[in-house]
Amino acid sequence: MAKFYGPVGYVETQETRPGINVEVATERNYSGDVFRSARKLASGESINDDVTVNNSLSIVADPYAYQHFFAIRYVKWMGAYWKVTNVEVQNPRLLLTIGGVYNGPTA
């Protein structure tokens, strides 16, 4: 089983002015294990093929992670940002399933 250490990104909406909401990203570093490591190359209608991973990362969670697990949006793993498609609470850990490349706001 491979090890993981890196940033997990939380994205939450904050009101900057009345009626104006902005997505704000924060990162926190976690350690854990990589349970599943697989990739899929999907040919679509675009010029370049889409790379999708179907990996599961188990991180040792802190109280912040438990209180904000709904806001986990991305993980930086293997030098790239990946979308978190599923979060499962398994005390004292969180099981993160990652999918395609993440292109949203980062910290």
C-alpha positions as CSV (number, residue, x, y, z in Angstrom):
1,M,0.0,0.0,0.0
2,A,1.4,3.4,-1.0
3,K,1.5,6.4,1.3
4,F,0.0,9.8,0.7
5,Y,1.0,13.2,2.0
6,G,-0.3,16.4,0.5
7,P,-2.9,19.2,0.4
8,V,-6.6,18.6,0.4
9,G,-8.6,21.6,-0.9
10,Y,-11.7,22.9,0.8
11,V,-13.9,25.3,-1.3
12,E,-16.6,27.3,0.4
13,T,-18.8,30.2,-0.7
14,Q,-18.3,33.4,1.1
15,E,-20.2,36.7,0.8
16,T,-17.7,39.5,0.0
17,R,-20.4,42.2,-0.4
18,P,-24.1,42.1,-0.1
19,G,-25.4,39.9,-3.0
20,I,-21.8,39.0,-4.2
21,N,-20.7,35.5,-3.4
22,V,-17.2,34.2,-4.2
23,E,-15.8,30.7,-3.9
24,V,-12.8,30.7,-1.6
25,A,-10.3,27.8,-1.4
26,T,-8.2,26.7,1.6
27,E,-5.7,23.9,1.8
28,R,-4.7,21.7,4.6
29,N,-2.0,19.0,4.5
30,Y,-2.9,15.4,5.5
31,S,-1.2,12.0,5.5
32,G,-2.7,8.7,4.7
33,D,-2.7,5.7,2.4
34,V,-3.5,5.1,-1.3
35,F,-5.9,2.1,-1.4
36,R,-6.6,1.9,-5.1
37,S,-4.6,3.2,-8.0
38,A,-6.1,3.0,-11.5
39,R,-6.5,5.2,-14.5
40,K,-8.8,5.4,-17.5
41,L,-8.2,7.1,-20.8
42,A,-11.5,8.2,-22.3
43,S,-11.9,9.2,-25.9
44,G,-14.5,11.9,-26.3
45,E,-15.6,14.6,-28.6
46,S,-12.6,16.8,-27.7
47,I,-9.3,16.8,-29.5
48,N,-7.3,15.4,-26.5
49,D,-8.4,12.3,-24.6
50,D,-9.5,12.8,-21.0
51,V,-7.5,11.2,-18.3
52,T,-9.6,10.0,-15.3
53,V,-8.2,8.2,-12.3
54,N,-10.3,6.1,-10.0
55,N,-8.2,6.1,-6.8
56,S,-9.1,6.0,-3.2
57,L,-7.1,7.9,-0.6
58,S,-7.6,7.3,3.1
59,I,-6.5,10.3,5.2
60,V,-6.1,10.6,8.9
61,A,-8.7,13.3,9.7
62,D,-8.6,16.1,12.2
63,P,-11.6,17.9,13.7
64,Y,-11.6,20.5,10.9
65,A,-11.9,17.7,8.3
66,Y,-14.8,16.1,10.1
67,Q,-16.6,19.5,10.3
68,H,-16.0,20.5,6.7
69,F,-15.9,17.2,4.8
70,F,-18.8,18.4,2.7
71,A,-16.5,21.2,1.3
72,I,-13.6,19.0,0.2
73,R,-13.3,19.6,-3.5
74,Y,-9.8,18.6,-4.6
75,V,-6.6,16.8,-3.7
76,K,-3.1,17.4,-5.0
77,W,-1.6,14.1,-5.8
78,M,1.2,13.0,-8.1
79,G,1.8,16.7,-9.1
80,A,-1.7,17.4,-10.3
81,Y,-5.0,18.6,-8.8
82,W,-7.8,15.9,-8.9
83,K,-11.5,16.3,-8.2
84,V,-12.8,14.5,-5.1
85,T,-15.9,12.7,-6.3
86,N,-16.9,11.0,-3.0
87,V,-16.0,11.4,0.7
88,E,-16.8,8.6,3.1
89,V,-16.4,9.1,6.9
90,Q,-14.7,6.1,8.5
91,N,-13.6,7.2,12.0
92,P,-10.7,8.2,12.5
93,R,-10.2,8.6,8.7
94,L,-11.9,10.0,5.7
95,L,-11.9,7.9,2.5
96,L,-11.6,10.2,-0.6
97,T,-12.4,8.9,-4.0
98,I,-10.8,11.0,-6.8
99,G,-11.7,11.3,-10.4
100,G,-10.9,13.7,-13.2
101,V,-8.6,16.7,-13.3
102,Y,-9.7,19.6,-11.2
103,N,-9.8,23.0,-12.8
104,G,-11.5,25.1,-10.2
105,P,-10.2,27.7,-7.7
106,T,-7.2,26.6,-5.6
107,A,-5.5,28.2,-2.6
